[in-house]
């Protein structure tokens, strides 16, 4: 018997990716809709190709998170997007609600933390469940296990790639649980996480491959197992390395009103969906809905669909 599938959508990541990937589409009222169009396009693809039995969608809220409280410079270097992007968040959520998909968002936490908590809880409580996280970035790769995978947009919103434990190992030379340690060394400029200045991706990967974790690496530093420039960089930035790792760790234990049966997906009637597609003028997307009720895709066919592109961004 094929496992049941739970899909968790990273709403903000998909909307941001769609906004920058598609031209400035507008509806009949002059409202910009390119991000909404791209988001709904990916949503329909999820429903047609993956055919999940359960589905949820997570969003960030505008309020600062616990990471901002401990590190005021968190994401401070990230350029604020145009208002036309943020104006499309609520319309995208309207589509999510129209499809009867439950939305999770919580003050003080990022969507990634909600995703991590949903995926972890679902895996613990449902042994026959497979979870696929659909996102536009790679931060959630640290969540991958034998039961959790990440289906990431690769280029624009058309190419996607499925990351499992094997594919993460191929790309980074590391296990998924080692990725926060890796980021503790190399940092993450997109989130303004500093890491260890002077330690790049290659050196960070080599060090974590050799020592396994920051703890074991710094045991080697304390025992003077190596010397030179890298030793000096590590020795001078120990606290920053561990702090950077802690900032990058996705929470898995947020208390959420979640039971898997409450996110069971049942496609609304086309009649109930018609109004919102007409409101935004998404005629071409409306035609794609026809494939959702087709015969379920077999396991081998699904495998071919979700591995149609090469890893690497």
C-alpha positions in Angstrom: 0.0 0.0 0.0 1.4 3.4 -1.0 1.9 5.8 1.8 -0.5 8.7 2.4 1.0 12.1 1.4 0.9 15.3 3.4 2.0 18.4 1.5 3.0 21.6 3.3 3.3 24.8 1.2 5.7 27.6 2.1 3.3 30.4 1.1 5.6 33.4 1.3 8.5 31.7 -0.5 6.3 30.7 -3.4 4.7 34.2 -3.7 8.1 35.9 -3.6 9.5 33.6 -6.3 6.4 34.0 -8.5 6.5 37.8 -8.2 10.1 38.0 -9.5 9.6 35.3 -12.1 6.5 36.5 -13.9 5.8 39.8 -15.8 3.5 42.4 -14.2 0.1 40.9 -14.9 -3.0 42.8 -13.9 -6.7 41.9 -13.7 -9.6 43.9 -15.2 -9.5 46.3 -12.2 -5.8 47.1 -12.7 -4.7 45.1 -9.7 -1.3 43.4 -10.1 -1.7 39.6 -10.0 1.5 38.1 -11.2 2.5 36.7 -7.8 -1.0 35.3 -7.2 -1.1 33.8 -10.7 2.3 32.1 -10.1 1.3 30.9 -6.7 -2.0 29.4 -7.9 -0.2 27.8 -10.9 2.1 25.9 -8.5 -0.8 25.0 -6.2 -2.6 23.4 -9.2 0.5 21.6 -10.2 0.8 20.2 -6.6 -2.8 19.0 -6.7 -2.6 17.5 -10.2 0.8 15.8 -10.0 1.3 14.9 -6.3 -2.4 14.3 -5.5 -1.9 14.7 -1.7 -4.4 13.3 0.7 -3.5 16.1 3.2 -2.4 19.6 2.7 -1.6 22.8 4.6 -0.1 26.2 3.8 2.1 28.3 6.1 2.7 32.1 6.0 4.9 34.6 7.7 3.3 37.4 9.6 4.7 41.0 9.5 5.5 41.1 13.2 9.1 40.5 14.4 10.0 36.9 15.3 11.9 35.5 18.2 15.1 35.7 16.1 14.7 39.4 15.8 14.4 39.6 19.6 17.8 37.9 20.1 19.5 39.4 17.1 18.2 42.8 15.9 20.2 42.7 12.7 18.5 39.5 11.6 17.5 40.0 7.9 18.4 43.7 8.3 20.3 43.7 5.0 17.4 42.2 3.0 15.9 44.8 0.7 12.2 45.4 1.3 10.1 44.2 -1.6 7.8 46.6 -3.5 4.3 47.2 -2.2 2.8 45.5 -5.3 4.3 42.2 -3.9 2.8 42.5 -0.4 -0.5 43.6 -1.8 -0.8 40.1 -3.3 -0.4 38.1 -0.1 -4.1 38.4 0.9 -5.4 37.5 -2.6 -3.2 34.4 -2.5 -4.6 33.5 0.9 -8.1 33.9 -0.6 -7.2 31.2 -3.1 -5.9 28.9 -0.4 -9.1 29.3 1.5 -11.2 28.8 -1.6 -9.5 25.4 -2.0 -10.4 24.6 1.6 -6.7 24.4 2.6 -5.9 25.2 6.2 -3.6 28.2 6.8 -1.1 28.2 9.6 0.5 31.5 10.8 1.6 32.6 14.2 3.1 35.7 15.6 6.7 35.4 16.7 7.6 32.6 14.3 8.5 32.3 10.7 6.7 30.1 8.2 9.7 27.7 8.3 9.2 27.1 12.0 5.5 26.3 11.5 6.5 24.0 8.6 9.1 22.3 10.8 6.6 21.8 13.6 3.8 20.5 11.3 6.2 18.1 9.5 7.7 16.8 12.7 4.5 16.3 14.5 2.9 14.6 11.5 5.8 12.2 11.1 5.8 11.3 14.8 2.1 10.6 15.0 1.5 9.0 11.6 4.0 6.2 10.8 2.5 5.6 7.3 2.6 9.3 6.2 5.1 10.8 3.8 5.5 14.6 3.9 6.6 16.9 1.1 7.4 20.5 1.8 6.9 22.8 -1.3 9.1 25.9 -1.1 11.1 28.4 -3.1 14.2 28.3 -1.0 16.5 25.7 0.7 16.3 26.6 4.3 13.9 23.7 5.0 16.4 21.1 3.8 17.5 20.6 7.4 14.1 19.1 8.0 14.6 16.3 5.5 14.4 12.7 6.9 13.4 9.3 5.5 9.8 10.5 5.9 10.1 14.2 5.0 11.2 15.6 1.6 11.5 19.0 0.1 10.2 19.8 -3.4 12.0 23.1 -4.3 11.4 25.5 -7.1 14.7 25.6 -9.1 14.4 28.2 -11.7 11.5 30.7 -11.7 8.3 28.6 -11.0 8.6 26.0 -13.7 11.5 23.7 -12.8 11.3 21.8 -9.5 13.5 19.3 -7.8 12.8 16.8 -5.0 15.4 16.7 -2.3 15.7 13.6 -0.1 18.5 12.5 2.1 20.5 11.1 -0.8 20.2 14.3 -2.9 21.3 16.5 0.0 24.3 14.3 0.5 25.1 14.6 -3.2 24.9 18.4 -3.2 26.5 19.4 0.1 28.4 16.3 1.1 26.5 16.4 4.4 23.5 14.9 6.2 20.4 17.1 6.5 20.9 17.4 10.3 24.4 18.8 9.7 23.2 21.8 7.6 22.7 24.1 10.6 26.3 23.4 11.7 27.4 24.1 8.1 25.6 27.4 8.2 27.0 28.2 11.6 30.4 28.3 9.8 29.6 29.8 6.4 26.8 32.1 7.5 23.8 33.1 5.4 24.0 36.6 3.8 20.4 36.5 2.8 19.4 36.4 6.5 22.4 38.5 7.6 23.7 35.5 9.6 27.4 36.2 9.9 28.9 32.8 10.6 32.7 32.7 10.8 34.1 35.5 8.6 36.6 34.1 6.1 35.1 30.6 6.1 33.4 29.9 2.8 31.1 27.1 1.6 33.9 24.7 0.6 35.8 24.9 3.8 32.7 24.8 5.9 31.5 21.6 4.2 34.9 20.0 4.5 35.2 20.8 8.3 31.7 19.5 9.1 32.3 16.4 6.9 35.5 15.7 8.9 34.3 16.5 12.4 30.6 15.9 12.1 29.4 18.9 14.2 30.4 22.2 15.6 30.9 20.7 19.0 33.4 18.1 17.7 35.1 20.7 15.5 35.7 23.0 18.5 37.0 20.1 20.5 39.6 19.7 17.8 40.3 23.5 18.0 40.7 23.3 21.8 43.1 20.4 21.4 45.1 22.3 18.7 44.6 19.4 16.2 45.3 21.9 13.4 46.8 25.3 13.0 47.1 28.2 10.6 44.6 30.7 9.2 41.5 28.4 9.6 42.4 27.7 13.2 42.7 31.4 13.9 39.4 32.2 12.3 37.6 29.5 14.2 39.2 30.3 17.5 38.4 34.0 17.2 34.7 33.4 16.3 33.6 30.5 18.4 30.6 32.2 20.0 29.5 33.6 16.7 29.6 30.2 15.0 27.3 28.6 17.6 25.1 31.7 17.7 24.8 31.6 13.9 23.9 27.9 14.0 21.2 28.6 16.7 19.7 31.3 14.5 19.4 29.0 11.5 17.8 26.1 13.4 14.2 25.7 12.4 11.9 25.0 15.3 10.0 21.7 15.4 8.1 22.0 18.7 5.7 25.0 18.3 2.4 24.3 19.9 -0.1 24.3 17.0 -3.8 23.4 16.7 -3.0 20.5 14.4 -4.4 17.1 13.8 -3.7 15.4 10.5 -7.4 14.6 9.9 -8.1 18.4 10.0 -6.0 19.0 7.0 -7.5 16.3 4.8 -7.8 17.6 1.3 -11.1 17.4 -0.6 -11.4 19.4 -3.8 -14.3 21.9 -3.6 -16.8 21.8 -6.4 -15.7 23.6 -9.5 -18.8 25.8 -9.2 -17.6 27.0 -5.8 -14.1 27.8 -7.2 -15.3 29.5 -10.4 -16.0 32.9 -8.9 -12.5 33.6 -7.6 -10.9 32.5 -10.9 -13.2 34.8 -12.8 -12.5 37.7 -10.3 -8.8 37.5 -11.1 -9.2 36.6 -14.8 -7.2 33.4 -14.5 -8.9 31.6 -17.4 -5.8 29.6 -18.4 -5.4 28.3 -14.8 -9.1 27.4 -14.7 -8.6 25.1 -17.6 -5.7 23.3 -15.7 -8.1 22.4 -12.9 -9.5 19.7 -15.1 -6.5 17.4 -14.5 -7.0 17.3 -10.7 -9.7 14.7 -10.8 -7.8 12.4 -13.3 -6.8 8.9 -12.2 -4.3 8.9 -9.4 -0.7 9.0 -10.6 1.2 5.7 -10.0 4.2 5.7 -7.8 6.8 5.3 -10.6 5.1 8.0 -12.7 5.1 10.4 -9.7 8.8 9.7 -9.2 9.5 10.8 -12.8 7.4 13.9 -12.4 9.2 15.2 -9.3 12.7 14.5 -10.5 12.6 16.3 -13.8 15.5 18.7 -13.2 19.1 18.6 -11.9 20.1 19.7 -8.3 21.7 23.1 -7.8 20.5 26.6 -7.9 
